Amino acid sequence: MTSLTPPAAIDEVEGPVEQERFEKIRTAGRPLVMRGLVSHWPAVAAAREGDEPIARYLMSCDPTRPITALVAPPEEGGRYFYNSDITGFNFRTGRGSLGDFLADLIRAHTTDSPPAFAVQSEIISELMPAFARANALDILPQVEPRIWIGNRIRVAPHFDLMENIACNIAGRR
């Protein structure tokens, strides 16, 4: 068995990042944590108050259509993957309202072994135009902002084809 060396620490910067500084970050071609990048967003303020306030904030942005959600049973430990015989996935998908999804997510938070819940890659300007206007990030204007909402889930390492910035509004990433 081989021993792998621990991964190198990811560099961090603090506070707002103006366009010129961001261009230097981009050309470096390395992952970077930008702490406080979106700390001024109304969504962040709501999330600091707790689960129910951020859920109310999201609903106040008047979702315009149903969302697609993924749910995996508790025994999967939050990992979305293939089922045990590789004939399908270990999760189900369904469509419904964002309000119902958020209510289920908050209820699951009170259980010892919750199912894994996730809404992934919904285009924010289509789902919640008011959210998109109030919580804008201008440093990647060519990338359509998307939202991920969920509880403790695990996703296998992967490479995203599009350049992106993950803005963590609530919880941990």
N, CA, C and O of each residue as an XYZ file, in Angstrom:
692
protein
N       0.841     -1.174      0.000
C       0.000      0.000      0.000
C       0.891      1.244      0.000
O       1.918      1.273      0.677
N       0.505      2.254     -0.746
C       1.298      3.475     -0.818
C       0.715      4.531      0.105
O      -0.480      4.538      0.399
N       1.569      5.402      0.544
C       1.131      6.528      1.364
C       1.107      7.772      0.504
O       2.077      8.084     -0.188
N       0.016      8.466      0.553
C      -0.081      9.729     -0.172
C       0.288     10.860      0.761
O      -0.026     10.831      1.951
N       0.948     11.845      0.216
C       1.253     13.018      1.022
C      -0.026     13.845      1.162
O      -0.868     13.850      0.264
N      -0.166     14.530      2.269
C      -1.355     15.357      2.436
C      -1.414     16.441      1.365
O      -0.379     16.930      0.914
N      -2.621     16.814      0.961
C      -2.717     17.874     -0.061
C      -2.211     19.200      0.493
O      -2.259     19.451      1.697
N      -1.729     20.035     -0.409
C      -1.266     21.367     -0.016
C      -2.454     22.208      0.425
O      -3.566     22.046     -0.077
N      -2.208     23.097      1.359
C      -3.266     24.001      1.817
C      -3.686     24.905      0.664
O      -2.868     25.278     -0.177
N      -4.957     25.249      0.637
C      -5.468     26.161     -0.382
C      -5.277     27.583      0.121
O      -5.605     27.896      1.266
N      -4.748     28.438     -0.738
C      -4.545     29.835     -0.374
C      -5.886     30.509     -0.086
O      -6.932     30.092     -0.585
N      -5.827     31.560      0.733
C      -7.028     32.316      1.088
C      -6.760     33.805      0.958
O      -5.641     34.274      1.169
N      -7.810     34.539      0.605
C      -7.793     35.999      0.653
C      -9.032     36.427      1.429
O      -9.997     35.670      1.536
N      -9.002     37.615      1.956
C     -10.089     38.122      2.802
C     -10.742     39.332      2.147
O     -10.070     40.160      1.532
N     -12.063     39.422      2.289
C     -12.787     40.625      1.897
C     -13.165     40.690      0.438
O     -13.008     39.718     -0.301
N     -13.663     41.839      0.026
C     -14.099     42.010     -1.364
C     -12.933     41.838     -2.337
O     -11.778     42.102     -2.004
N     -13.262     41.394     -3.532
C     -12.259     41.214     -4.578
C     -12.724     42.012     -5.788
O     -13.722     41.668     -6.422
N     -11.998     43.077     -6.104
C     -12.357     43.896     -7.262
C     -11.890     43.188     -8.537
O     -11.088     42.256     -8.479
N     -12.393     43.635     -9.673
C     -12.164     42.966    -10.953
C     -10.675     42.799    -11.277
O     -10.268     41.726    -11.723
N      -9.863     43.822    -11.066
C      -8.434     43.741    -11.393
C      -7.746     42.650    -10.568
O      -6.963     41.861    -11.099
N      -8.041     42.613     -9.280
C      -7.460     41.585     -8.412
C      -7.951     40.198     -8.823
O      -7.190     39.231     -8.803
N      -9.236     40.110     -9.198
C      -9.792     38.826     -9.613
C      -9.107     38.316    -10.880
O      -8.866     37.115    -10.999
N      -8.792     39.181    -11.810
C      -8.103     38.756    -13.034
C      -6.744     38.148    -12.703
O      -6.332     37.186    -13.351
N      -6.046     38.684    -11.717
C      -4.768     38.099    -11.290
C      -4.991     36.721    -10.660
O      -4.212     35.792    -10.878
N      -6.053     36.606     -9.887
C      -6.391     35.311     -9.282
C      -6.681     34.293    -10.376
O      -6.196     33.163    -10.310
N      -7.462     34.673    -11.378
C      -7.824     33.767    -12.473
C      -6.596     33.283    -13.230
O      -6.483     32.096    -13.535
N      -5.686     34.183    -13.532
C      -4.522     33.783    -14.327
C      -3.591     32.860    -13.549
O      -2.797     32.139    -14.154
N      -3.673     32.868    -12.223
C      -2.862     31.951    -11.424
C      -3.317     30.499    -11.629
O      -2.518     29.574    -11.481
N      -4.591     30.299    -11.968
C      -5.087     28.960    -12.270
C      -5.068     27.991    -11.112
O      -4.896     26.788    -11.307
N      -5.244     28.509     -9.896
C      -5.226     27.652     -8.704
C      -6.492     27.887     -7.885
O      -7.046     28.986     -7.907
N      -6.954     26.865     -7.161
C      -8.100     27.085     -6.270
C      -7.757     28.140     -5.225
O      -6.596     28.288     -4.841
N      -8.750     28.856     -4.776
C      -8.544     29.915     -3.794
C      -9.817     30.092     -2.987
O     -10.916     30.057     -3.541
N      -9.677     30.283     -1.689
C     -10.804     30.613     -0.827
C     -10.835     32.128     -0.683
O      -9.849     32.741     -0.273
N     -11.968     32.725     -1.022
C     -12.141     34.181     -0.909
C     -13.119     34.452      0.221
O     -14.324     34.563     -0.006
N     -12.606     34.558      1.430
C     -13.453     34.758      2.616
C     -14.079     36.149      2.606
O     -13.407     37.145      2.337
N     -15.367     36.199      2.901
C     -16.060     37.474      2.992
C     -16.461     38.065      1.656
O     -16.936     39.199      1.607
N     -16.285     37.331      0.576
C     -16.578     37.848     -0.761
C     -18.030     38.320     -0.891
O     -18.298     39.331     -1.539
N     -18.956     37.593     -0.280
C     -20.377     37.936     -0.408
C     -21.011     38.242      0.957
O     -22.225     38.124      1.125
N     -20.197     38.627      1.905
C     -20.709     38.875      3.259
C     -21.731     40.009      3.310
O     -22.474     40.120      4.285
N     -21.780     40.842      2.289
C     -22.722     41.960      2.238
C     -24.084     41.561      1.651
O     -25.001     42.382      1.636
N     -24.233     40.342      1.177
C     -25.485     39.914      0.565
C     -26.604     39.811      1.598
O     -26.356     39.382      2.725
N     -27.824     40.194      1.241
C     -28.972     39.985      2.127
C     -29.179     38.510      2.478
O     -29.600     38.194      3.590
N     -28.888     37.612      1.547
C     -29.041     36.181      1.829
C     -28.105     35.740      2.944
O     -28.486     34.917      3.777
N     -26.893     36.270      2.974
C     -25.942     35.933      4.031
C     -26.454     36.441      5.372
O     -26.362     35.736      6.378
N     -26.989     37.651      5.395
C     -27.550     38.204      6.639
C     -28.670     37.311      7.155
O     -28.745     37.047      8.355
N     -29.535     36.847      6.271
C     -30.632     35.965      6.686
C     -30.085     34.639      7.199
O     -30.566     34.124      8.209
N     -29.088     34.080      6.521
C     -28.524     32.797      6.930
C     -27.846     32.876      8.293
O     -27.844     31.903      9.046
N     -27.274     34.030      8.609
C     -26.642     34.191      9.934
C     -27.669     34.055     11.061
O     -27.314     33.733     12.194
N     -28.921     34.298     10.750
C     -29.993     34.209     11.749
C     -30.480     32.777     11.948
O     -31.118     32.489     12.961
N     -30.199     31.878     11.016
C     -30.591     30.486     11.191
C     -31.284     29.895      9.977
O     -31.462     30.554      8.953
N     -31.671     28.630     10.121
C     -32.290     27.898      9.011
C     -33.633     28.495      8.586
O     -33.870     28.709      7.397
N     -34.496     28.760      9.542
C     -35.809     29.294      9.189
C     -35.708     30.678      8.547
O     -36.402     30.931      7.562
N     -34.869     31.587      9.068
C     -34.756     32.888      8.395
C     -34.232     32.805      6.957
O     -34.710     33.542      6.095
N     -33.273     31.935      6.682
C     -32.797     31.853      5.294
C     -33.877     31.219      4.425
O     -34.039     31.614      3.271
N     -34.613     30.254      4.946
C     -35.721     29.669      4.172
C     -36.782     30.729      3.875
O     -37.282     30.809      2.754
N     -37.125     31.538      4.873
C     -38.096     32.624      4.642
C     -37.571     33.611      3.610
O     -38.324     34.078      2.756
N     -36.269     33.935      3.686
C     -35.685     34.855      2.720
C     -35.794     34.289      1.306
O     -36.198     34.993      0.381
N     -35.435     33.024      1.142
C     -35.522     32.415     -0.189
C     -36.957     32.460     -0.718
O     -37.182     32.747     -1.893
N     -37.912     32.180      0.147
C     -39.310     32.216     -0.284
C     -39.774     33.645     -0.571
O     -40.658     33.850     -1.402
N     -39.189     34.634      0.106
C     -39.559     36.030     -0.159
C     -39.071     36.487     -1.531
O     -39.497     37.529     -2.030
N     -38.187     35.714     -2.135
C     -37.687     36.025     -3.477
C     -38.618     35.477     -4.561
O     -38.273     35.472     -5.742
N     -39.789     35.022     -4.151
C     -40.863     34.601     -5.061
C     -40.420     33.600     -6.133
O     -40.351     33.942     -7.313
N     -40.120     32.363     -5.718
C     -39.755     31.348     -6.715
C     -40.822     31.271     -7.815
O     -42.021     31.291     -7.535
N     -40.370     31.183     -9.055
C     -41.273     31.274    -10.199
C     -41.707     29.932    -10.768
O     -42.621     29.879    -11.591
N     -41.065     28.846    -10.342
C     -41.362     27.544    -10.939
C     -40.948     26.424     -9.988
O     -40.275     26.673     -8.988
N     -41.350     25.186    -10.301
C     -40.920     24.044     -9.477
C     -39.412     23.815     -9.594
O     -38.769     24.251    -10.549
N     -38.881     23.130     -8.609
C     -37.469     22.755     -8.591
C     -37.356     21.239     -8.725
O     -38.329     20.514     -8.514
N     -36.176     20.773     -9.072
C     -35.875     19.342     -9.069
C     -35.009     19.063     -7.859
O     -34.012     19.746     -7.625
N     -35.396     18.047     -7.083
C     -34.661     17.716     -5.864
C     -34.195     16.264     -5.909
O     -34.810     15.417     -6.557
N     -33.104     16.000     -5.212
C     -32.568     14.654     -5.051
C     -32.709     14.267     -3.585
O     -32.487     15.085     -2.693
N     -33.081     13.006     -3.344
C     -33.195     12.499     -1.980
C     -32.564     11.112     -1.924
O     -32.892     10.238     -2.727
N     -31.657     10.918     -0.970
C     -31.034      9.609     -0.743
C     -31.369      9.173      0.679
O     -31.422     10.011      1.579
N     -31.594      7.890      0.898
C     -31.933      7.419      2.244
C     -30.792      7.623      3.238
O     -29.633      7.732      2.839
N     -31.117      7.674      4.530
C     -30.093      7.924      5.561
C     -28.901      6.978      5.506
O     -27.774      7.390      5.781
N     -29.134      5.721      5.155
C     -28.028      4.745      5.153
C     -26.961      5.054      4.096
O     -25.886      4.455      4.128
N     -27.227      5.958      3.176
C     -26.224      6.351      2.185
C     -25.230      7.367      2.748
O     -24.232      7.683      2.101
N     -25.498      7.872      3.938
C     -24.567      8.790      4.590
C     -24.351     10.096      3.834
O     -23.285     10.705      3.928
N     -25.357     10.520      3.091
C     -25.256     11.784      2.374
C     -24.524     11.699      1.056
O     -24.275     12.726      0.424
N     -24.172     10.494      0.623
C     -23.407     10.341     -0.620
C     -24.336      9.961     -1.768
O     -25.012      8.933     -1.719
N     -24.360     10.793     -2.791
C     -25.089     10.485     -4.017
C     -24.146      9.702     -4.924
O     -23.051     10.151     -5.261
N     -24.619      8.496     -5.311
C     -23.740      7.629     -6.094
C     -24.600      6.591     -6.806
O     -25.809      6.771     -6.958
N     -23.969      5.512     -7.238
C     -24.689      4.396     -7.831
C     -25.238      3.496     -6.721
O     -24.758      3.535     -5.588
N     -26.245      2.689     -7.056
C     -26.729      1.710     -6.083
C     -25.713      0.577     -5.965
O     -24.713      0.562     -6.682
N     -25.967     -0.371     -5.061
C     -24.960     -1.386     -4.738
C     -24.604     -2.293     -5.908
O     -23.477     -2.784     -5.970
N     -25.525     -2.531     -6.838
C     -25.191     -3.387     -7.981
C     -24.955     -2.601     -9.281
O     -24.932     -3.174    -10.370
N     -24.781     -1.299     -9.146
C     -24.432     -0.404    -10.259
C     -25.467     -0.464    -11.399
O     -25.116     -0.305    -12.568
N     -26.717     -0.691    -11.055
C     -27.772     -0.720    -12.078
C     -28.571      0.581    -12.117
O     -29.456      0.750    -12.955
N     -28.260      1.470    -11.229
C     -28.973      2.746    -11.152
C     -28.323      3.585    -10.068
O     -27.198      3.320     -9.645
N     -29.033      4.580     -9.636
C     -28.501      5.468     -8.604
C     -29.058      5.110     -7.226
O     -30.052      4.392     -7.112
N     -28.404      5.621     -6.188
C     -28.840      5.364     -4.811
C     -29.759      6.475     -4.300
O     -29.998      6.570     -3.097
N     -30.269      7.306     -5.189
C     -31.133      8.414     -4.807
C     -32.319      8.494     -5.769
O     -32.310      7.906     -6.850
N     -33.324      9.228     -5.348
C     -34.497      9.498     -6.184
C     -34.512     10.974     -6.542
O     -33.977     11.801     -5.804
N     -35.114     11.301     -7.652
C     -35.326     12.695     -8.010
C     -36.826     12.952     -8.084
O     -37.618     12.050     -8.360
N     -37.192     14.189     -7.835
C     -38.589     14.579     -7.929
C     -38.701     16.070     -8.154
O     -37.749     16.817     -7.924
N     -39.856     16.498     -8.602
C     -40.112     17.921     -8.830
C     -41.169     18.379     -7.851
O     -42.093     17.637     -7.520
N     -41.024     19.599     -7.395
C     -41.985     20.161     -6.470
C     -41.662     21.613     -6.180
O     -40.832     22.227     -6.851
N     -42.323     22.149     -5.181
C     -42.118     23.561     -4.849
C     -40.886     23.730     -3.963
O     -40.535     22.849     -3.178
N     -40.249     24.870     -4.110
C     -39.108     25.193     -3.261
C     -39.547     25.258     -1.800
O     -38.813     24.816     -0.916
N     -40.728     25.801     -1.539
C     -41.223     25.887     -0.161
C     -41.353     24.524      0.495
O     -40.958     24.357      1.649
N     -41.899     23.546     -0.217
C     -42.017     22.192      0.337
C     -40.640     21.581      0.569
O     -40.413     20.924      1.586
N     -39.722     21.794     -0.369
C     -38.365     21.272     -0.204
C     -37.704     21.866      1.040
O     -37.113     21.137      1.836
N     -37.803     23.176      1.208
C     -37.175     23.831      2.367
C     -37.801     23.347      3.677
O     -37.093     23.147      4.665
N     -39.120     23.160      3.690
C     -39.789     22.648      4.895
C     -39.284     21.242      5.229
O     -39.015     20.942      6.392
N     -39.153     20.377      4.214
C     -38.629     19.027      4.435
C     -37.184     19.084      4.932
O     -36.797     18.322      5.817
N     -36.406     19.973      4.371
C     -35.002     20.117      4.759
C     -34.885     20.549      6.220
O     -34.061     20.014      6.961
N     -35.690     21.496      6.628
C     -35.656     21.974      8.022
C     -36.133     20.885      8.975
O     -35.557     20.707     10.048
N     -37.182     20.154      8.593
C     -37.652     19.042      9.438
C     -36.573     17.982      9.586
O     -36.387     17.439     10.674
N     -35.860     17.681      8.508
C     -34.807     16.659      8.547
C     -33.673     17.045      9.480
O     -32.995     16.179     10.033
N     -33.467     18.342      9.657
C     -32.394     18.835     10.523
C     -32.580     18.391     11.978
O     -31.612     18.323     12.736
N     -33.803     18.096     12.358
C     -34.081     17.716     13.745
C     -33.973     16.212     13.981
O     -34.162     15.759     15.110
N     -33.674     15.430     12.946
C     -33.568     13.986     13.114
C     -32.110     13.568     13.247
O     -31.206     14.237     12.745
N     -31.899     12.442     13.937
C     -30.537     11.954     14.158
C     -29.876     11.445     12.880
O     -28.671     11.616     12.691
N     -30.652     10.826     12.015
C     -30.106     10.241     10.793
C     -30.990     10.654      9.613
O     -31.818      9.872      9.146
N     -30.809     11.879      9.142
C     -31.707     12.371      8.088
C     -31.363     11.829      6.706
O     -30.226     11.432      6.450
N     -32.346     11.815      5.824
C     -32.027     11.545      4.426
C     -31.182     12.692      3.881
O     -31.130     13.769      4.476
N     -30.533     12.463      2.768
C     -29.778     13.524      2.101
C     -30.721     14.241      1.141
O     -31.367     13.606      0.307
N     -30.797     15.549      1.261
C     -31.644     16.372      0.401
C     -30.768     17.336     -0.383
O     -29.831     17.913      0.169
N     -31.067     17.517     -1.674
C     -30.304     18.493     -2.459
C     -31.123     19.021     -3.630
O     -31.839     18.282     -4.307
N     -30.993     20.308     -3.840
C     -31.391     20.973     -5.074
C     -30.076     21.415     -5.678
O     -29.279     22.077     -5.014
N     -29.837     21.057     -6.932
C     -28.526     21.322     -7.512
C     -28.627     22.048     -8.849
O     -29.386     21.663     -9.738
N     -27.845     23.098     -8.959
C     -27.610     23.792    -10.217
C     -28.848     24.423    -10.845
O     -28.966     24.468    -12.070
N     -29.764     24.906    -10.026
C     -30.916     25.646    -10.555
C     -30.443     27.041    -10.952
O     -29.724     27.685    -10.188
N     -30.827     27.511    -12.117
C     -30.435     28.840    -12.587
C     -31.200     29.886    -11.776
O     -32.427     29.960    -11.837
N     -30.458     30.688    -11.018
C     -31.068     31.614    -10.064
C     -31.961     32.639    -10.747
O     -33.062     32.908    -10.266
N     -31.516     33.217    -11.854
C     -32.320     34.263    -12.505
C     -33.650     33.732    -13.024
O     -34.602     34.499    -13.168
N     -33.733     32.441    -13.306
C     -34.990     31.835    -13.749
C     -35.855     31.422    -12.567
O     -37.076     31.568    -12.611
N     -35.230     30.909    -11.512
C     -35.978     30.417    -10.359
C     -36.401     31.545     -9.425
O     -37.546     31.583     -8.975
N     -35.485     32.461     -9.132
C     -35.744     33.548     -8.186
C     -35.094     34.833     -8.692
O     -34.026     35.211     -8.209
N     -35.718     35.511     -9.657
C     -35.113     36.736    -10.188
C     -34.804     37.776     -9.103
O     -33.803     38.485     -9.199
N     -35.651     37.872     -8.079
C     -35.406     38.846     -7.006
C     -34.128     38.502     -6.248
O     -33.381     39.404     -5.871
N     -33.864     37.232     -6.019
C     -32.626     36.805     -5.374
C     -31.432     37.207     -6.237
O     -30.438     37.725     -5.728
N     -31.532     36.967     -7.547
C     -30.436     37.287     -8.464
C     -30.112     38.781     -8.428
O     -28.942     39.163     -8.465
N     -31.136     39.620     -8.358
C     -30.892     41.068     -8.327
C     -30.274     41.511     -7.004
O     -29.383     42.360     -7.000
N     -30.727     40.959     -5.891
C     -30.278     41.405     -4.566
C     -28.948     40.796     -4.134
O     -28.292     41.326     -3.237
N     -28.546     39.705     -4.752
C     -27.344     38.976     -4.340
C     -26.462     38.720     -5.553
O     -26.214     37.573     -5.926
N     -25.999     39.786     -6.153
C     -25.228     39.676     -7.398
C     -23.732     39.658     -7.127
O     -23.243     40.273     -6.179
N     -23.024     38.942     -7.979
C     -21.568     38.896     -7.961
C     -21.112     39.200     -9.383
O     -21.376     38.425    -10.302
N     -20.445     40.301     -9.558
C     -20.153     40.798    -10.901
C     -18.811     40.358    -11.474
O     -18.499     40.722    -12.608
N     -18.007     39.594    -10.747
C     -16.649     39.320    -11.229
C     -16.574     38.209    -12.279
O     -15.530     38.046    -12.910
N     -17.642     37.446    -12.482
C     -17.702     36.458    -13.567
C     -18.996     36.680    -14.353
O     -19.892     35.837    -14.308
N     -19.108     37.791    -15.067
C     -20.385     38.129    -15.707
C     -20.836     37.136    -16.774
O     -22.029     37.067    -17.069
N     -19.926     36.370    -17.356
C     -20.294     35.424    -18.398
C     -20.832     34.109    -17.850
O     -21.275     33.260    -18.624
N     -20.805     33.921    -16.541
C     -21.293     32.682    -15.928
C     -22.669     32.932    -15.320
O     -22.844     33.839    -14.506
N     -23.638     32.122    -15.721
C     -25.005     32.231    -15.202
C     -25.029     31.667    -13.774
O     -24.788     30.474    -13.592
N     -25.315     32.495    -12.758
C     -25.336     31.993    -11.370
C     -26.382     30.899    -11.161
O     -27.492     30.962    -11.689
N     -25.996     29.912    -10.387
C     -26.864     28.778    -10.057
C     -26.868     28.590     -8.553
O     -25.982     29.078     -7.850
N     -27.876     27.876     -8.065
C     -27.977     27.673     -6.623
C     -28.006     26.182     -6.300
O     -28.619     25.383     -7.008
N     -27.331     25.838     -5.219
C     -27.347     24.502     -4.633
C     -27.858     24.673     -3.208
O     -27.390     25.547     -2.478
N     -28.810     23.844     -2.815
C     -29.358     23.897     -1.463
C     -29.419     22.460     -0.961
O     -29.879     21.574     -1.681
N     -28.962     22.221      0.259
C     -29.057     20.860      0.770
C     -28.545     20.746      2.186
O     -28.137     21.725      2.811
N     -28.578     19.526      2.670
C     -28.013     19.257      3.990
C     -26.663     18.577      3.797
O     -26.024     18.763      2.762
N     -26.231     17.809      4.757
C     -24.885     17.210      4.699
C     -24.830     16.153      3.603
O     -25.240     15.008      3.793
N     -24.319     16.563      2.471
C     -24.165     15.634      1.361
C     -22.701     15.569      0.968
O     -21.919     16.474      1.260
N     -22.346     14.484      0.303
C     -20.983     14.294     -0.170
C     -21.038     14.042     -1.672
O     -21.843     13.245     -2.153
N     -20.193     14.717     -2.383
C     -20.119     14.559     -3.828
C     -18.693     14.152     -4.171
O     -17.736     14.710     -3.635
N     -18.555     13.184     -5.060
C     -17.228     12.725     -5.461
C     -16.441     13.875     -6.092
O     -17.030     14.762     -6.711
N     -15.119     13.864     -5.940
C     -14.309     14.893     -6.603
C     -14.606     14.889     -8.103
O     -14.805     13.843     -8.720
N     -14.629     16.074     -8.652
C     -14.942     16.197    -10.075
C     -14.346     17.484    -10.623
O     -13.878     18.339     -9.872
N     -14.369     17.605    -11.926
C     -13.869     18.788    -12.603
C     -15.052     19.465    -13.275
O     -15.735     18.853    -14.096
N     -15.300     20.718    -12.933
C     -16.377     21.466    -13.563
C     -15.880     22.031    -14.887
O     -14.796     22.611    -14.955
N     -16.666     21.861    -15.922
C     -16.273     22.361    -17.236
C     -16.276     23.879    -17.292
O     -15.448     24.480    -17.976
N     -17.208     24.505    -16.570
C     -17.294     25.964    -16.574
C     -16.530     26.536    -15.390
O     -16.505     25.950    -14.308
N     -15.922     27.664    -15.605
C     -15.280     28.391    -14.518
C     -16.375     28.803    -13.532
O     -17.469     29.186    -13.946
N     -16.092     28.728    -12.259
C     -17.128     29.073    -11.291
C     -16.539     29.537     -9.970
O     -15.362     29.339     -9.672
N     -17.405     30.156     -9.203
C     -17.095     30.563     -7.838
C     -18.224     30.029     -6.974
O     -19.389     30.340     -7.223
N     -17.906     29.242     -5.976
C     -18.921     28.744     -5.044
C     -19.034     29.738     -3.902
O     -18.083     29.939     -3.147
N     -20.198     30.358     -3.778
C     -20.457     31.326     -2.705
C     -21.250     30.616     -1.626
O     -22.436     30.337     -1.802
N     -20.609     30.329     -0.528
C     -21.248     29.606      0.561
C     -22.021     30.582      1.438
O     -21.425     31.377      2.165
N     -23.329     30.522      1.369
C     -24.181     31.465      2.092
C     -24.483     30.977      3.504
O     -24.517     31.770      4.444
N     -24.699     29.680      3.652
C     -25.055     29.102      4.953
C     -24.397     27.737      5.104
O     -24.147     27.053      4.111
N     -24.120     27.343      6.326
C     -23.553     26.035      6.575
C     -22.086     25.962      6.230
O     -21.365     26.958      6.276
N     -21.654     24.756      5.883
C     -20.245     24.521      5.569
C     -20.123     23.899      4.206
O     -21.049     23.261      3.706
N     -18.972     24.092      3.615
C     -18.689     23.478      2.312
C     -17.421     22.662      2.453
O     -16.973     22.045      1.486
